[in-house]
């Protein structure tokens, strides 16, 4: 027996340069972190662990229509088969995909305690999960050769290199990750807006950033709030890097009979109420904040986020709120760094590049899926044609099979007798006799014809690039209809004017205009006596009302509850007045200025005291009223008595009686009659019949038109669509096409519905030219005015939320 000596051990020692070894090991580690853990793929927007979780759940059958299973079971399956990096990393990724405050469109449906913005989840043995319907859209088509597969870590199973991804997950849900020497930080966006940009890019491949930002003006965070600073967003979309500020949604309310307070209803992305409470307490203890009596977290599942900061008597809450924005996380920054893997390489991507990478992936997925389906249909057609040849002489087929010595002989005789291929003959031989005799020739011929049509359609998709693009756009539309939701985050170019205690003393009582936008922004012009010729239009909004007053005067806000709320002009931020238009991005939301009840929204502005012929109001149930809104010695008062199921849909301050009042109903009828047909009434009155409504119909717009050139704009769509997600069809018609009729009649038809349309989503009548704003706030071009009052509309590029004119009267 040989003995091992020290000399034998020395023979296996290899001298290695430490510098070279460290470089090689670090590069290998960095490569593993970048490609296998930290960075998402630009095509499906998923990191490897997220992709493996969704694929593992899909393989387990834990889909949205199945019962929940224990998270520990999913984590164990994923760790054992695909992701050998520890159960805590897998569970953390699964939890994040289930948190609605972390993702705009959650991919995991969690059951149990999945944490909060301030606290972690329960252990995986206590929680349950399953895929959401959106996750099903991410994995749909895996069985149709849409993506490549690779072997797992031990070579025993296979996993997809990327998911088919029916929607642009990287932009919709965002991503955060820290690799070695690089990081990614992409905020969530609105699905409807991103899909609109993708559809535009399909039609116009060379679209520039400015055009795409009309569809995607900025992120749409799951927690809502406001984004301040559009320049930083544009920089990020252009270069892949940029910074913007997030601000909480807060308003001053009467929180108790003797005390006012600041109520926070939406927090910046990634900030929880406990963090704000802790910061406020530390600032009060350090005497950097004063005037706070108490702070309470009243957040619950019914009301959502509700953080109440009680203010001591004698303290200006507006000034205190500005201090809170400055010193706490109620205003926070977000540094966008859009890094993702493209063709296996980490790249910093602009918005157009991200959209193009996803489109290229989706086009390739549908092309491969179409080729797969074409192959399946062709194979089936081949078999059906063989059956049709054999079924004519079914008795001969049976006789040949029974008289043959073996399978090979039967196959050869069938091929010779009926001119079948080997595949067709084997199929007939493998069938059970009872199935063969039950085949109906009529059914087989119908299946053959259907297969031929399917094959022709699939071949057209593969051969015609424009047809392929239309298929991609149609599937994106389907995803939008199923998962699209209205925008939650308000985009503002600036925070508006800062509140100071001395502000009223510093402002002169100069003439100015008070302006109201379609999204509820209020502002005043900078001591201007007249609006610019041609009328104002905001960059990302429409102006719906303007009244002339003075900087230290008062004005009224007319709401859908039939109230006039008195407000001070001096409390409004001042917006610049350019040669073409004032821009309201620096304006204040009406909710921040006055107290609105739940569901109450502003409709128009009124001068106090009012000039001219007073106010005209139209309600949802077709009631019209004229009233002179006299100034009362209180903050608000009613100007119409409403039924319990009614609300004001339109209000306008009349300059004179020489105008027409217009009703537009949900079933696409327009009624126009002179204002003199409505006698003025007192405040307590409930109005009179304005328009006769059909069963189930209601008023969608009410207003006035003058004697000048006017047009009518209507947008039709489906009543089943989620508000703010349906594009619909839009039509613009000269008002002269609609004859004046008597009050309390039914009017004339103003829009012919297309297939799938059954209601007017929105409408408007006023001075030409008409303009529109999308749900994202971006301006939209409208088609030219046509001469057919009952014609149908043209499909809109994206959902329209507001219509108006370039001229504010």
N, C-alpha and C positions, 0 to 999 in steps of 0.2 A: 504493500500500500504506500503510495507516494505521499509525502508530506509537503504541504504548502508552505513556502518560505516567504520572508519579507521581500526577497528579490522578485518573486513572482508578482506580488502586489505592485511593486514599483514599475513593472513592465506595462501596467494598465493605466498609469497616471499620465494624463496629457496636459501639457502646458497650454493655457488659453490666455489670450490678452484680455484683461478685465474691461478695457474700454470697448473693444469689439463685442464682447459678450453682453455688456449692458445695452449697447445700441441695438443689437439684434433682438434681445429679449424685450426691450421697451417697444421697438417697432412692432413686434408680434403682438404684444399686449394692446398697443394702440389700435392696430388693425382689427383685433377682435372686438374691442369696445365700439369702434366706429361702425363696423359693418354688421355686427351680430347683436348689438344691445341698444345703443343710445340714439341712433339717427333713424328717422322714418324713410320709407321709400316714397319718392315723389308720385308714384303711380297710384297706390292704394292708401298712402298716408299712414301706414302702420309700421311700428317697430316689429322686429321678429317675434318678441314675446306676445304682443297683441295679436299678430297674425296667427300664431300657433294656438292661442286661446280660442279664437273664433273658429279656426279649422277643427280643433279638437272637439269643441262643442257641437259643430255641425256633424262631425263623424259620429259623435255619441247620440245624435238625434235630439239634443236639448234645444229645440227651436222654439219660436214664439208661440206656437200652437200646442206645445207639450207642457207637462207640469214642470215646476221648478225642481232642481236637484241640489244637493249640498255642494257648496263651493269647494269643500275639501275633495270631493270626488272629481270635480273638473280639474283642480290644481294637480291632483295626483296623476290623472290621465295625461295632462300636458307635460308634466315634469318627467314622467316615465317614458313617454314616446318621442317627444319633440324638443323639450327645452330643459336640459339638465343643469340649471343654474340656481336651484334652490326654490323652495316653496314660497318664501316671503316675497321674492321678486315677482313671481307669477301672480300671487294673490293681490299685491299692490296694484299691478297693472289691470287685473280684472275689476277691482274696486273702482278705479278711476274711470273705466269705461261705463260704469253704472251710475256715476254721480251726475245728476242734471245740472249742478252748478259748476261742473268742470268741463262738460262737453255739451255742445249745442244740440247734438243728436245722439243720445246715448246708444251704445251698441250692446249693452248687457242690461237685462231686466233683473234688478236685484230685489230680493225679498228678505227683509230683516234690517238690522242696523248696519248701514253702509257709511256711517260717519256723518260729518258736517264740515263746513269750511274751517271750523276750529278744532275738530276732534276726529280721531281715527275710527275705523270700523270695528265691529266685533270680530272675534276669531272666526276663521273659515269654517270651523265645525258647527257654528251657530247660524250662519247665513246661507241663503239659497240663491240660485241664479238660473237664468236661461237666456237665450239670445233674444234680442228685440227683432221686430220686423225689419228695421234698418240694417241690422247685422245680417239678416237673411238676404237682403239685397246686395250686401258686400260679397257673400259667398255664392250667390246664384250663378250657375253655369260651370261650376268646377268639374262636373261630370261630363262636360261636352268639349273637352280639350281646348278650353279657352286660355289656359296659362300653362307654363312649364312646371314640372315637378322635379324634385331632387330627393336623394336619400337623406334620411334623418341622421342623427349623430352616430348611431351604431350600425347604419346600413341595413337595418331590418325592415324599415317602413319608409314610406315616401311622404313628402309634404310639399305644398305649393311654394314657389319662389315669390309669388305675389298673388293677391286675390283679384277676382274680376272687377270688383268695386263699381257698382252701378251708380254711385254718386261720388263727387270729389271730396273724399273724406279728409284729406290733409287740410284743405281750406275750411271746410264746414266745422270740423271738430278741433282743428289746430293740433299743435304738438309741442312738447317741451322735452329737452334732453341735453345732458352734458356728456360729451365724449372727451377724448384726449386731444387737447389743442384746439377744440372747436365745440360749439354748442348750437342748439336750435331753439327758437322760441317763436312760435307761430300762433296768433290768436284765432279763435273761432270766427266764422263768418256765417251769413245767412244763406241757406240753401237756395232759396228762390232767386236771390241776386246772383249767386255764382253760376247757377244754371243758365240764367239769362245771358250772362257774359259768355258762357261756353257756346250757346246757340248763336250768338252774334259772331263769335270767332269762327264757327263752322261756315257761316255764310261769307265772312270777310276775313280770310286768314291773315291779312296784313294789317289788321286793326291795331292802332297805337294805344298807348297807355291812357291817354286822355279819354278816348272813346270807351275803353273798357271800364274806366272809373265812373262813367255814367251809369253802369250797371252794378258795379261793386264800389260804392263810395267809401267804404271803410268796414272794419270788423263789426260783428254783431255778437256781443258777449252774452253768455248764458244768464248772467246775473243782471242784465239790463244796464242801468246807469247811463252816463253820458261820456262821450269822448270829446276832449277839447284839444284842438290843434290839428287841423286837416293837413297842414304842411308836412308834419312828421309822417303821416300815413302815406302821402304821395311819395316822399323820399323812400320809404320802405317798399312800396309797390314798384318803384323805378329801379332801385339798386339792391333790394333785399334786406336793407338795414334802415331803421328809422325808429323814432320814439314819439309816443303820444301820451297825453295825460288822461287818466280815467277819473271821473268825479261821481260821487254818490248822488242819488236823487233824494233831495231833502226839501222840506217845506216847513214854514212856521205855522203852528196850529195852537188853538186853545185847548191844552191838554187837561186842564182842570178849571173849575169855575173861577179861580183866582190866579191862575198861572198859565203863561204861554210857554211853548216849548218847540224844539226842533225835532221833527219826526223824519227819520231816515227810512225809506222804503226800498231802496236799491243800493247795493254796495259795489265798489270796484271789483273787477274780476280777481279772484284769489284772496280776497279779504273777507274775514268773518267778523260778526258782531263782537265776539269776545276779545278780539285783538283791538278793536276800537275802544271798548270799555276799559281795557287795561291801559291803553295809551292815555285816555282822558284822565283816569285816576292818577297816573304818574305826573301828568302835566299840572293837575290841580294841586297835588302835593308839593310840586316844585314851584308853585305860584307863578307858572307861566300862563295859566288860564284862570280867569275869574268870571264869576257870574253864573256858574252852573250849580243848580240846587240838587239835582239828582240825575242819574242815568239808568234806564231800565231797558232790558231786552225782552220785548213782548212778541218775539217771533214765534209763529206757530204754523201748522199746516193749513189753517183756514185763511189767515190774512197774509201769510208769507213773511218776508223780512219787515220788522217794525222795531226800530231802535229809537226810543224816546229820550231826549235830553231836555230836562226841565230847566227853565231859565229863571233866575231870581228876578223879583220885581224891580223895575227901574233900569234893567239892562236891555239894550237894543239887541234882539235876537239875530237880526240880519248881520250886524257887525260881529257877533259871536260866531255865527256860522262861517264867515270868512276866515276867522282865526282858526276854526276847526279844520277847514280845508287846507290851511297853510301848515298846521302843526301836526296833523294826524293823517292816517291812511284813508280818510274820507276822500282825499284826492291823492292818487298814486300814479306812478309812471309805468309804462309798458315798453320795453325795448324789443322791437321786432327784429328777429334774426332768422330769415327764412332759408335755412340750410336743410337740404334733403339729399338722398341718394338718387342719382340719375345714371343709369347704365353702370351701377356698382361704384360710382365715384361721388364723393360728397361735393355738392355745389351750392353756392349762394344764388338763389333764384329770385327774379323779379316776378310780379304778378302775371304778366303775359307769358313768361316762361313756364310758370307753374300750371297755368291753364293749358298751354300747348302740350306739356308732358302728359297731363291727364287725358287730353283729347286723343293724343297718339296712342296711349294705352287702351282707351275705350274702343277706338276704331279697330285696333288689332284684335281685341277680345271679340268683338262682334263679327269680324271677318273670320276668325278661327271657329267661332260657334256656328256661323253660317256654313262653312265648309264641312264641319262635322255633321250638321243636320242634313246637308245635301248628300253626303255619303250614306247616311242612314236611309234617307228617302229613296235614293237610287238603288240600294241593296234590296229594300222592301219591294220596290216596283219590279225589280228583276224576278223576285219570288212570285209575286202576284201574276205576272205575265206567264210564268211557267205553270201556275195552277190553272189559269184560264185555258192554256193549251191542253192540259191533261183532263180538265173537268168535262170537256166535250165528250170524251169517250172514257168515262170513269170506270165502266165495266171492264174495258180493255186494260186499264191501268191495274185494276185489282187482279185481273187474270194474269197479267205479266208477272206481277209480284208473287202470286201464289205458285206459278209454274216455274219460277226461277230456283236454281239450286242454292244460290247464296246471294249475299248483298251485292257483291261486285257484278254478278251476272244480271241481277235485276236492274242495277244502275245502268249498265251498258245497254240493255234492251229498251229501257225507258228513254234513254238519250237518242237511241236510233229510231224508235217508233214515233216519238213526238218532237224530235229535234230540240231537245232540252240540253241545257248546259249541265255540267256536273253539280254545280251548286243547286240548281233547280231540282235535279233528280234526287240529290241527297235530302233536300227539304221534304220532298214528297215521301221518300222512304222513311224518314224519321217521324212523320206524322202518324198519329193513331188512326186507325181505320174509321172509327166513328166520327172523327173530326173531318176526315177527307170526304166522307159521304154527305156531311151536313153543309158543306160549302155551297153557297148560293151564287150562281153566275152573276146575278144582278148586283149582289153586294160586292163581289170581286171587281166587276166593271166600274162600280161607283168608287171603290177604293183606288182603282187604277187611275181614274180621271182626276180624283183629288190629289193623288201623288204626283201626277204630271203637272198640275197647276202649282203645287208646292215647289217642285223642282224648278219650274220656270221662274217662280218668284225668287227663290234662293239664288239661282244663277244670275238673275238681274241684279241682285244686291252685290254679288261678287264682281260683276263686270262693269257696273255703273257706279262711279265714285260718288256722284251726287245722291243716288239712291241710298248708298251706304251711309252718307252723312245725314240724310233725312231719317234713317232708322235710328242712328245715334241720338238725334234731336228728339225723336218721338219717345224713346225710352227715358231720356232725361226729363221730358215733360211728365211722364208717368210717375217717376220718382218724386218730382215736385208736388204733384197732386196728392200723393200718398203721405209725404213727410214734410212738406213745406209749411212754415209758420211765419207769421208777420214779424217784422223787425222789432227787437226789444231795446236796442241801444240807440240813443239820440246822438247825432253827430253835430257838433258845434265848432265853428271856426275859432272862437275864443270864449272865455268865461263870461264875457259881458262886462259892464261897468262895475267897479268895486264899490261896495256900500261903505260910506263913511258917515260919521255923525254930523259932520259939517256940510254935507252935500246940499241940503236945501238952502242954506245961506249963500252958497257960492253960485247958484244957478240963477240967471236973470229970467224974468218973465217974458221971454221972446216968443213970437209966433212959431209954431212947429206943427208937424203932422204926427199923429199916433197911428201906427201900422200894426195890423194883425195878419199873420201868415196862416196857411192851411194846416200846418202842424202845430198851431197853438203858440207861436212865438210872438211876443209883443216887443215893440221898440218905438223910439221916436227919432225924427230926423234932427239934424244939427242946426236948429234955428233957421229953418227954411220956410219961406212963405208959400212956395208953390212946389208941387211935385214936378219932376222932369217931364218934358213933353214926350209922349209915347207911353207913359205909365211905367210903374216899377215892376221888377221881377227879381226875386232873390235867386242866387246861384243854385241852391238846392231846394227851392220851395216856391210857393205861389202866394202872393198877397191877395187876401180876400176882402179886406176892409181897410179904410183909412178915414180919419176924421181930423179936421183942422181945429187946433186949440192953442193953448199957450203952455210954456214949460212948467209953470207952477199952477196950472189949472186942474180940472177934473174931467173925467170921461166915464162913459158907461160901457160895460161888457154885457151883451145880451147872450143868454145861454139857452140851451135846448130845454131847460126846465121852465122857461118863461120868466126868468128873472133878469133884472138889470142890476149889475153889481157895480158900485161906484169905486173908482180907483184914482190914484194920484199920478199925474203925468210925470212928476219929478222922480218917482220910484223906478221909471223905466230906463234901461240903458240907451245910450245914444249910438246910432249907427251912421256910418259915413254916407253922404249923398253924392254919388258920382254923376257923370253926364248922362248915364243911361238908367241907373236904378240904384236904390238903396239895398244893401245886403243885410238880411236879418240873421245871419249866422251868429252874431253877437247879441241877439235878443234874449229876453227872459221868457220862460214858459209861464203861461197864465196861472198854472197851479202854484208857481212860486210867488206870485204877486197877490192873488186873492184866494180865499178859501172856497173850493168847489166841492160839492157833494159827490159821493161815489156815482159814477156814470154821467156826471154833468160835464158838458164841454162848451166852449165858446163858439158862437156863430157869427157875430158881427159886433161893430163898435157903434156907439152913439155919443154925440156931443151933448154935454150937459151945461146949460139948457139946450134942448134940441131946436134946430132951425127947420124951416120948411114945413112939410106936411106930416111930420111925425114918423112913427114906425109902422111897418107892415109886417105881419107875422103869418106864417103858414105852418100847419101842424101835420104830423104823420097821418092823421085820420081825415085830412082834407078840409080842415077848418081854416078860415082866413079872418084876420082881425087887423084893424088900424087903430092905433092908440098914440097919444102924445105923452111920452115918458117924462112927466113932470118930476122935478128934483125933490126928493123927500129927505128929511133929516135923519137918515139912517144909512147903513152901509149897502143894503140891497132891498129890493122890493119886487113884487110880482107885477107883470104887465098883462097877463092873460090867465084865465082860469082853465086848467087842463083837466081832462078826464084821467082816470087812473092808468089807462092803457095808452095814453097819448103823450106826445112830446113835440116841441117845436123843431122843425127840420130846416127852416130858413127864416131869416129876418133881414130887413133892409130899411135903412133910413131914407125916406123919400124927400127929394129936394122940392117936388111940387106934385100936383095931381095929374099932370100931363104925362103919365107913364102908364104902361101896361103891367099887370101882375101875371106871373106865369107859374103854373103847377106842372110838374113832370112826375108821373107815377111809375111804380115798379113794373106794371104790365105794359110800359112803353106807350103811354098816352100823354099828350101835352094839351093843356088848357090855357088860353090867353084871353084876358079880359081887362077893361080899363080900371084903373084904381078908383075912379069916381063911382064905380058900382059897389064899393064897400064904404059904408058910412063909419066915421070915427066913433069909437066907444070908450067908456071909462075903463080904468084899470081892472076892476073886479069882473068885468064882462068876459064871457067865454067865446066871443067871436060869432061868426055865422058861416053857413055852408059855402065852401070855396070851390071844390071839385067833387063830382060824383064818382065814387070809386067802385070798381067791380069787386066781386067777392074774392077775398084773399089778397087784394092789392093794397098798396099804401103809397104815400107820397115820398119820393126820394130827393126832390129838390123843389125849393120855392124861392122866388126872387122877383126882381123888376127889370124891365128893359125900357130904354128911352126911345126917342124918335129917330136916332141915328142908325147906322148900319149895325145889325146884330146877327149873331149866329146861335145855333143850338148844337151842343156837343153831348153825345150819349155813349155810354159804354155798357154793352150787354154781356152777360155771362150766365153761369149756372148758379142756382140758389144753393146747391149742395157743396160748393167750393168753400174752403176756409177763407175768411176775409183777409185780403192782402196777398193772396197767393194766385188767384185766377187772372190770366191776362185778358181774356174776353176779346170782343171786337168793338171798334170805336168808329163813330160817324159824326161828321160835322155838316150841318145843313143851314142855309140862310133862314132867318126867322120869318122872312116874308112868305115862305112856303106854308106857314101855319096861319090860317085865318082866325081872326078874333071871334070869340063866341061869348055867350052869356055866362055870368057867374052861376055856379052850382050845376053845370053841365059836365059831360064826360070828356070833352076835348076830342082830338084826332090822334091817330097813331103816328108815332115819331121814330120808330125803329122796328124793322122786321127781324125777328129772331132767326138765327141759323140753327143747324142741328146741334143739340147739346145746350142751347141757350134757352132760358125761360124767365129771365128777370133782368131789369136794368140794375147794374151794380152802382153806377153813379151817373149824374147828368148835370148839365149847367146850361144857362142861356145868358148872353150878355154881349158887350161890344166886341167886335172882331178886332184883331185876330185872336182865336182861342189858343190857349197853351195848357199843358198838363204837367203834373209831377208824378213820378213813379212812387211805389211804396218805399223805395230806398231813399226818396227825396230828390233823385236826379231829375232834371228837366227832360221832357219828352216832346218830340215833334208830332203834331197832329196832321191827319190828311186834309187836303183842301176841301172847302165847302162844296157839297154837291147839291143838285136841284131836286132830288127825290126825298120827300119828307118821310115816306114809309119804306125806304130802302134798307138794306142790311149794311153792316159795318165791315171794316177791314181789320184783320187780326192785329192786335197790339204786340209790340216787342216784349213788354214786361207789364206786370200789374200796375194799373193806374189808381192812385189814391186821391187825387184832387184835380179839378178842372178850374180854369179861370181865364182871365183876359190880361193882356198887357196894359190895359187901361183901367185904373181904379177910379170909379166914379163916386 
